[in-house]
């Protein structure tokens, strides 16, 4: 009989920080590879400079008019959601074949990743939980920045000062591509690198987290995610991008084009 773990579980890589176009291109390559391997794949990474990633359906004019992010490089994600100011966060991309159990209902993939991190953080003393979401009257769709919004399943930390919404530390967004679902997520560690930052991040909300080994936290998180699919975590020691440098460079050219950035 075939080994069920050969098609379940999770394969993960940790990449060095890169510019926005290269990061988006690597995630697109990841999605194609997930289809070819018929496996969920994850890439964890950072950004080589503070960068704003726009959701795939956001208007460039709105971003250009926002003084809070003026002067920062812009890149457009394939995934939806609100704009994220990167530089003090840890970003993940997960690519799942559309035939996978996680590839049907969008909320399933959100919840698998968010609840797995919430469970790990709660064991470490952080009051983390998934937000129930706000109704349309709250106007979240009109807010430019992801961390100013509250969607169902967003990961928040309850604090005395946080009110009923809590302080958001993890938001994710998806896009259904040919054969795969690509989900991006941003775990905020410190306040975003903008002058009027109001979101404290995990390390400010829970100071003992500053002493944690971040890679160890991520491995524990993704091990929980893998277990949800009934298989192990295969965490590669080597980075993802270097072995696929040519494919990524070719794909990055499109993410640098004005036509892509200004498509909305």
Residue pairs with C-beta under 8 A, 6 or more apart in sequence:
4 230
4 231
5 230
5 231
5 232
7 38
7 39
7 231
8 226
8 229
8 230
8 231
9 39
9 40
9 226
9 229
9 230
9 231
9 232
9 233
9 234
10 39
10 40
10 41
10 42
10 222
10 225
10 226
10 229
10 231
10 232
10 233
10 234
11 37
11 39
11 40
11 41
11 42
11 234
11 236
12 41
12 42
12 43
12 44
12 222
12 233
12 234
12 235
12 236
13 41
13 42
13 43
13 44
13 235
13 236
13 238
13 239
13 240
14 43
14 44
14 45
14 215
14 218
14 235
14 236
14 239
15 26
15 43
15 44
15 45
15 46
15 239
15 240
15 241
16 45
16 46
16 239
16 241
17 45
17 46
17 47
17 48
18 26
18 45
18 46
18 47
18 48
18 241
19 47
19 48
19 49
19 51
19 73
20 47
20 51
20 53
20 73
20 74
20 75
20 86
20 255
21 75
21 252
21 253
21 255
21 256
22 241
22 248
22 249
22 252
23 45
23 47
23 75
23 91
24 53
24 75
24 76
24 77
24 78
24 251
24 252
24 255
25 247
25 248
25 249
25 250
25 251
25 252
25 254
25 255
26 43
26 45
26 93
26 240
26 241
26 244
26 248
26 251
27 43
27 78
27 93
27 95
27 182
27 184
28 78
28 177
28 182
28 251
29 244
29 247
29 248
29 251
30 41
30 43
30 93
30 95
30 182
30 240
31 95
31 177
31 179
31 180
31 182
32 179
32 180
33 41
33 95
34 40
34 41
34 95
34 96
34 97
34 180
35 95
35 97
35 178
35 179
35 180
38 97
38 99
38 100
39 97
40 94
40 95
40 96
40 97
40 100
40 102
40 229
41 94
41 95
42 92
42 93
42 94
42 95
42 222
42 225
43 92
43 93
43 240
44 90
44 91
44 92
44 218
45 91
45 92
45 93
46 86
46 89
46 90
46 91
47 86
47 87
47 91
49 73
49 87
50 72
50 73
50 85
50 86
50 87
50 193
51 72
51 73
51 74
51 75
51 85
51 86
51 87
52 63
52 69
52 72
52 73
52 74
52 75
52 83
52 84
52 85
52 86
53 74
53 75
53 76
53 77
53 83
53 84
53 86
53 184
54 60
54 63
54 74
54 75
54 76
54 77
54 83
54 261
55 76
55 77
55 79
55 80
55 81
55 82
55 83
55 146
55 173
56 76
56 77
56 78
56 79
56 80
56 175
56 264
57 80
57 264
58 76
58 82
58 83
58 144
58 264
59 264
60 74
60 76
60 261
60 262
60 264
62 144
63 69
63 74
63 83
63 144
66 144
68 145
68 194
68 195
68 196
69 83
69 85
69 144
69 194
72 85
72 194
74 261
75 255
75 261
76 255
76 260
76 261
76 263
76 264
77 173
77 175
77 184
78 175
78 177
78 182
79 173
79 174
79 175
79 182
79 183
79 184
80 173
80 174
80 175
81 146
81 151
81 171
81 172
81 173
81 174
81 184
82 143
82 144
82 145
82 146
82 147
82 148
82 149
82 171
82 173
83 144
83 145
83 146
84 145
84 146
84 147
84 171
84 186
85 145
85 192
85 193
85 194
86 186
87 192
87 193
88 188
88 189
88 190
88 191
88 192
88 193
88 201
89 186
89 187
89 188
89 189
89 192
89 201
90 186
90 187
90 189
90 214
90 218
91 184
91 185
91 186
91 187
92 113
92 184
92 185
92 187
93 182
93 183
93 184
93 185
94 109
94 113
94 182
94 183
94 185
95 180
95 181
95 182
95 183
96 102
96 103
96 109
96 180
96 181
96 183
97 103
97 179
97 180
98 104
98 176
98 179
98 180
98 181
101 108
101 229
102 108
102 109
102 112
102 181
102 229
103 109
103 180
103 181
106 174
106 181
107 152
107 153
109 174
109 181
109 183
110 152
110 153
110 172
110 174
110 183
111 130
111 153
112 225
112 228
113 172
113 183
113 185
113 225
114 130
114 153
114 154
114 155
114 170
114 172
115 130
116 221
116 222
116 224
116 225
116 228
117 128
117 155
117 170
117 187
117 221
117 224
118 128
118 129
118 130
118 155
119 224
120 217
120 220
120 221
120 224
121 128
121 202
121 206
122 128
124 206
124 208
124 209
124 212
124 217
125 206
125 208
126 157
126 202
126 205
126 206
126 209
127 157
127 158
127 159
128 155
128 156
128 157
128 169
129 155
129 156
129 158
129 166
130 152
130 153
130 154
130 155
130 156
131 150
131 151
131 152
131 153
131 154
131 155
131 156
131 165
131 166
131 168
132 152
133 150
133 151
133 152
133 153
133 154
134 140
134 150
134 151
134 165
138 150
140 148
140 149
140 150
140 151
141 149
143 149
146 171
146 173
146 186
147 168
147 171
147 188
147 192
147 199
149 171
150 156
150 165
150 168
151 171
153 172
154 168
154 170
154 171
155 168
155 169
155 170
155 171
156 162
156 165
156 166
156 167
156 168
156 169
157 166
157 167
157 169
157 202
157 205
157 206
158 166
159 166
159 167
159 205
167 199
167 200
167 205
168 188
168 199
169 187
169 188
169 201
169 202
169 205
170 185
170 186
170 187
170 188
171 185
171 186
172 183
172 184
172 185
172 186
173 183
173 184
173 185
174 181
174 182
174 183
174 184
175 181
175 182
187 202
188 199
188 201
188 202
189 201
189 202
189 203
190 200
190 201
190 203
190 204
191 197
191 198
191 199
191 200
191 201
191 204
192 199
202 209
203 209
203 210
219 233
219 235
222 233
222 235
223 232
223 233
225 233
226 232
226 233
241 248
254 260
